[in-house]
Amino acid sequence: MTACIVGWSHLPFGKKEGEDVESMIVKVAADAVADAGLEPDDIDAVFLGHFNGGFERQDFTASLVFQADDRFRFKPATRVENACATGSAAVHQGIHLIEARKAKRVLVVGVEKMTALPGKEIGETLLKASYLKEEAGIEGGFAGVFGQIAQAYFQRHGDQMDALARIAAKNHKNGVANPYAQMRKDLGYEFCRTESEKNPFVAGPLKRTDCSLVSDGAAALVLADVETALGMPKAVAFRAAQQVNDFLPMSKRDILKFEGCSVAWKQAFAQSGLSLDDLDLVETHDCFTIAELIEYEAMGLVPEGQGAKAILEGWTEKDGKLPINPSGGLKSKGHPIGATGVSMHILASMQVRGEAGDMQIADAKLAGIFNMGGAAVANFVSILEPLR
């Protein structure tokens, strides 16, 4: 236990007209520092998670955090990018700086503005997080990538349409209670299961309800070392924080196993001295419903090929044996690339502090987080608990 989350700020995700990366950064940076009971002078370093990749013309964005307050000037600020795990990568960099005793208080911001581009360009921009030498020709951007994964999974383990629809319905139902969610609407199982004009097939067996939303948004948190955090109003400690990267080309691995995810969870359990049975909830990376299904297997909830059992038997519902994505996940909340991992850490922190409102899992004290970049290429696992 080397770092704690001591304050945060979270914008509602969605299509944010009139907002750009800078304006969103300014809002959450200032509010997170204030929420921690600190001043900009108290912050030792800044990490900004921002994928960009062409979503906005403005690149080189780390020092935009300084627009929130002149007192940030001359502090080290570094932009971090690791595809869809960019936000968690920024959080973990802050932890590493504190572990190295180079800082006591670190501000971490995650941000993305995605909706300014036309739909086709959004898909092309996201596909840059794949191995373009082999995967550039996949139609439909990352939906096409995960459509291929879903098709291959169906071929190996049988049709999973019922399970995917149950995952989508669960996450949309959970998202109703999330004030930060882009889509707060309980769509129901039948709508998610049935192809329709409003829910067409997008790629392979994936329908629109199987795909996370294109979003704008930002979130920020403040990290402090344990000694500092002990004197602060609220503190959530990292019981574990692990990163595992895998090969970028899907052709170099069995893409249906999410082995990097599995290794990251195993390392986190080894670091924490915990097991999956000890966790009260998990926020996991449901960029597509097939991803959440495979992640059930990779985290060790069910054996390989049996992910459907966890959702069809209600294990991952809010009242199940291991609630997964009580926030509604990326599926309902939205997925502004650079902000997602920061958001996941904030929502898990709210849970273990009993401050998650209608999202709250009763008596939650240990929360797991899995955030991935690409198709299980960059894999980040955190386990959080209240410091006191």
MOCOR-V570458 format. One record per helix or strand of 2 or more residues. SS is the DSSP state (H for helix, E for strand). FROM is the first residue (numbers start at 1). LEN is the number of residues. If there is no record, write none. Layout:
BEGIN
ss->SS from->FROM len->LEN
ss->SS from->FROM len->LEN
END
This chain:
BEGIN
ss->E from->4 len->7
ss->H from->21 len->15
ss->H from->40 len->3
ss->E from->45 len->5
ss->H from->62 len->7
ss->H from->70 len->3
ss->E from->76 len->5
ss->H from->83 len->17
ss->E from->105 len->9
ss->H from->119 len->11
ss->H from->132 len->4
ss->H from->141 len->17
ss->H from->161 len->15
ss->H from->189 len->5
ss->E from->201 len->3
ss->E from->206 len->2
ss->H from->208 len->3
ss->E from->216 len->9
ss->H from->226 len->4
ss->E from->236 len->10
ss->H from->250 len->3
ss->H from->259 len->14
ss->H from->276 len->3
ss->E from->281 len->3
ss->H from->289 len->10
ss->H from->307 len->6
ss->E from->323 len->2
ss->H from->329 len->5
ss->H from->337 len->16
ss->H from->357 len->3
ss->E from->366 len->8
ss->E from->378 len->9
END
